[in-house]
Amino acid sequence: MEERGIPSILVCTEPFTATVKTIARIRGVPERPFVAVPHPVASLDDAALTRLASTIADRVETHGVSATQPARARVGEQPAR
């Protein structure tokens, strides 16, 4: 998405941080920012996911991605600024 001019950040669970760093290094972007959250998330209900999202919002926005503005609905749309 970044290549298309859409600010983005990867959110992964903690056990996958080494994998994220390795893939970023292989792709030539070793300093690519990401946010790690506690594992697991698949079993969380909507309320728990919302609480988790609110705990990482500041870290996401630190990397220039709005945690409160909805993502674009379709690839062809221009990102809101």
Secondary structure, DSSP 8 states (H G I E B T S, - for coil): -GGGT----EEEEGGGHHHHHHHHHHTT-TT--EEEE-S--TT--HHHHHHHHHHHHHHHHHTT--SSS---SSTTS----
